[in-house]
Amino acid sequence: MIQELQKQRSEKLMTARRCIRSIKDDTPMDEARALEREYDLAMAEVEELQDRIQDERDNSLSGPVVRGENISCAAVDDSSNNHSQAFARWLRAPRDDRARQELHQTEPRAANTLTSTQGGFIVPEVIARPMMMRARDANTLRPIVRTIQVSSGDVVLPLSNGDTSSGWVAELDARPKTGEPTLSGPKPTFGTTYALVEASEEMVMDSTFDVAQWFSAEAGAALGEAEALSVVSGSGVAKPTGILHTSPESGADGSRSAGAFKYLASGLAADLGGTDILADLIYDLKASYRSNGRWVMNSKTAGYIRKLKDGDGRSLWADGLAAMEPARLLGYPVTLSEAMPDIGADAHPIGFGDWERAYVLADRGALTVTVDDNITTPGLVKWYIRQRVGGIGYDNNAVRFVKCALT
């Protein structure tokens, strides 16, 4: 049965390819439209046959099979399966009216401010989840900062300035009123993080090509890299405001400019110097921040730090014992992010502290995608994926940076 279905599917795929190849620059418009409709119908039948083939394969196994990466059967219900299957069919044939109608029917849109107003379709959870896992692989900062969901770009994050006063009294003394805390409100700046990935038409039509998995991998990496750069150095104009956008200052907590974190000078104009600066960085923080402390630096800086030793010749760096366990520096975990600057004059290559307290990423709405099928570039299918993301430094007392400078 499966062999017969595969044969029918191959024949329909050949028909679809003949149709699309028949369209030339000098093909009359009416004839071209007729060939496009024939192609859409053939591809719709290809997808139906592929579903039947998969059903036959699933029925021959002892249990249900869910295709996808790191997705358990229990985590995927019928509605999400239908949505992801319809979405994958639309990715292959975006101009197929039947595929678009099916996706409209299965897409769980909500009538609220989280729904995209930019057109396109919402990426289903079964596909978005591995995509965002790849985005996190590219943006290693997302797992360590605070992330929130918002429904509006007009968000203010309340932050206590810690200036509440207190006092001591005897058992029967009067209790005069103490000072109340004041609040400041950092406000995330938002932009649209996007990826534009493309594949040849031949590849998309190939039945062995898993378009959904490829889509997740390519888009996830691109989104993660862009987001990581914005968290560190984003300008705040149509993108998140980076943690280093406002240059760190040397003043004590409470005395620096708004948004400015504190730096400690390395003592050398363009280098890190010895090991003392690392210990200074740790203990310049309050104990409440230090308890959740973590180092952040790029791979090049890590290579330099890895060679440092203490006075007894012992390495300051300790690799993780398990595969997923982070390396440690002076007992605290290390996160590597290529978005961090290299060691150099006036650069801030190393940060240490409580990053969850220091920075907030705000996700607004869902991932959406629009397809450009042979419109701007004949022979190529392009997917434009985007999401609104905001970010801002939250508590500038929570992280310290090393600055390669004399003072």
Salt bridges, closest charged atoms under 4 A:
GLU36 OE2 - ARG95 NH1 3.31
GLU45 OE1 - LYS12 NZ 3.16
GLU47 OE2 - ARG92 NE 3.28
GLU48 OE2 - ARG98 NH2 2.30
ASP51 OD2 - ARG89 NH1 2.40
GLU69 OE1 - ARG134 NH1 3.03
GLU102 OE2 - ARG89 NH2 2.46
GLU107 OE1 - ARG109 NE 2.60
GLU125 OE2 - ARG129 NE 3.28
ASP154 OD1 - LYS187 NZ 2.83
GLU180 OE2 - LYS177 NZ 3.65
GLU202 OE1 - ARG17 NE 3.91
GLU202 OE2 - ARG21 NH2 3.08
GLU227 OE2 - ARG142 NH2 2.68
ASP253 OD1 - ARG256 NH1 2.95
ASP253 OD1 - ARG400 NH2 3.15
ASP284 OD2 - LYS262 NZ 3.05
ASP284 OD2 - ARG400 NE 2.62
ASP310 OD2 - ARG314 NE 2.99
ASP312 OD2 - ARG314 NH2 3.28
ASP319 OD2 - ARG306 NH2 2.05
ASP363 OD1 - ARG142 NH2 2.92
ASP373 OD2 - ARG95 NE 3.22
ASP395 OD2 - ARG357 NE 2.83
